[in-house]
């Protein structure tokens, strides 16, 4: 009942709902509604009350909970379990520890770990990912679909990037035109980085083959201040959120699981969605190859997710890994 009332308040965030309407909707007394509202407040939800108006969930109120995430998953969701922390070093680290200490890794497929705060968030190439409490979404999913092979490993990262964009666009369509993906794993909104993705493979010590995939996503939802001077931003930099992190987390997870269920079948669709949102196509970039910094012009995204370029010497090639910087868009 408490979750149902919270869902209704969230659906009409910033709007007063009378106690009478809530009581009639859920067939309980107004006294019961009052007790549930107080219970939600104790959990940290900011709910205003006003005589003759009722109750209103404030725009800046956003508590991340496991039960809240579960309530927003699709009825046929392939997420098997949700583990939510207020604080943890890294959701990816926790996911890998689960795999290392579990006898049957197949049982972990579809496990979602989420956190309100990371003390040691990590990004690609050894970079740290700033993960302040209360304003970001930090999540990891353990995947072990039968069809994951080293050849389509990069498609998990592509699926993550597309899933984040689709989830944000579902919840806030007005942001659609401003969301862009920077190859291979960063998402930008109005030219500010709002999301980083780190996909890691867990291999068998005996066979050396990939046994499980841990895919981690960090999103700046309403973060206003960043410790570094890099080009970071948030979905809602003014702090006035339009959807909760619970719902965003659930939608992203459902999209990822659907894509990962059969990567071979979804590759062409993923590449289409990825290309539509590319930040780099028709841009001039710098990249590092064999220790040398080179410049190139980006032609497109290949069918297997590589970055198609024409380099400074006039030769065409496809980058499969690495990090690039945009010089300018044409």
C-alpha positions, -999 to +999 in steps of 0.1 A: +000+000+000+028+024+009+045+018-025+012+023-043+006+056-026+042+067-034+037+057-070+006+079-072+024+108-056+053+103-080+031+102-110+016+136-100+048+150-086+045+187-077+007+185-075-014+182-044-036+151-040-063+152-014-064+127+014-099+119+005-089+110-031-061+088-019-084+071+007-111+064-020-085+052-045-070+026-022-101+019-001-086+028+033-093+055+059-078+090+057-061+081+090-044+052+074-032+076+046-018+100+071+001+072+088+016+060+055+025+095+045+044+099+078+061+066+072+073+078+038+086+110+053+107+090+078+123+072+048+134+106+035+107+114+010+099+151+010+061+153+011+043+186+018+008+187+033-017+215+033-052+218+047-079+215+021-053+205-005-038+172+006-003+159+000+024+167-026+057+150-034+082+178-039+101+180-072+135+175-056+124+145-035+141+113-048+149+083-026+165+052-042+152+019-028+152-017-039+114-019-034+109+012-054+130-002-083+110-034-082+077-016-084+087+000-117+100-031-134+079-045-162+055-073-151+075-097-173+109-083-164+139-105-168+156-089-138+157-118-113+167-099-081+174-064-070+201-054-044+201-018-034+227+000-012+227+034+003+265+034+001+290+010-014+326+012-029+315+002-064+285-017-077+307-034-103+331-046-075+301-060-056+288-077-087+321-093-094+324-105-057+291-122-061+303-140-091+336-151-075+318-164-045+289-182-063+290-218-074+264-214-101+269-182-120+240-189-143+218-182-112+231-146-111+220-137-146+197-107-143+209-096-109+207-058-105+228-039-080+220-002-074+235+024-051+227+059-039+264+066-034+297+050-044+329+058-025+352+043-053+333+046-085+353+035-115+353+044-152+372+030-182+410+030-185+414+034-148+395+066-145+375+073-114+338+082-116+325+108-092+295+093-074+280+118-049+251+107-027+215+115-034+219+130-069+231+101-091+222+066-101+249+040-099+239+005-111+254-028-124+238-058-140+252-093-141+247-110-175+253-145-186+232-151-217+242-181-237+249-160-268+276-137-253+308-142-271+340-121-272+330-110-307+299-092-295+312-081-261+312-044-272+275-047-280+268-049-243+282-014-239+263-003-270+231-018-255+238+000-223+242+034-240+211+030-261+191+017-231+200+048-210+190+071-239+157+052-245+148+052-208+155+090-204+135+097-236+106+076-224+104+095-191+113+130-205+106+132-242+117+168-244+153+157-239+154+134-269+170+159-293+197+168-269+209+133-259+240+121-277+264+091-274+301+096-276+318+065-289+320+042-272+306+046-237+297+081-227+264+099-230+261+136-234+232+160-228+236+195-243+273+188-248+278+178-211+288+143-200+260+129-179+267+091-181+297+068-180+296+030-187+320+003-176+316-032-190+338-059-175+342-096-183+347-122-157+367-151-171+371-187-161+405-193-145+406-228-160+393-222-196+401-185-200+366-180-215+342-153-206+318-167-179+299-136-170+296-099-179+293-071-154+279-040-170+280-008-149+264+025-154+268+058-136+244+087-143+244+122-130+207+128-124+206+161-104+243+167-094+251+203-094+288+204-084+317+183-096+351+180-080+370+180-113+370+206-140+360+181-168+329+187-189+304+170-166+266+177-164+234+163-152+200+154-165+184+180-142+212+205-133+187+228-116+177+200-092+140+200-103+137+163-113+108+151-134+112+114-126+127+093-098+159+073-099+139+042-090+119+044-122+149+054-143+169+024-130+141+000-136+136+012-172+172+010-181+175-025-166+145-038-185+159-024-218+193-039-212+179-073-204+157-073-235+186-064-257+210-089-241+185-118-244+195-122-280+223-098-290+226-114-325+190-106-332+191-070-318+225-059-332+212-041-363+185-023-343+211-013-317+235+000-343+206+020-359+197+036-325+234+042-317+241+059-350+211+082-346+225+096-314+262+097-323+280+127-311+311+120-333+298+113-368+310+141-391+333+154-364+371+159-364+387+141-335+420+132-319+429+097-309+458+077-296+473+048-315+506+031-306+514+059-282+510+086-309+482+112-309+466+114-343+437+134-359+409+121-381+375+128-395+347+105-383+327+089-412+303+067-392+297+037-370+304+002-385+279-026-383+299-042-355+302-009-335+336+003-346+344+040-353+349+045-390+374+073-397+396+088-424+429+096-407+453+126-411+471+107-439+440+102-459+436+065-451+403+049-440+403+027-409+380+014-382+388+020-345+378-009-323+389+005-289+405+035-274+395+070-263+388+099-286+383+137-282+361+159-304+379+188-319+349+203-337+317+193-354+312+201-391 
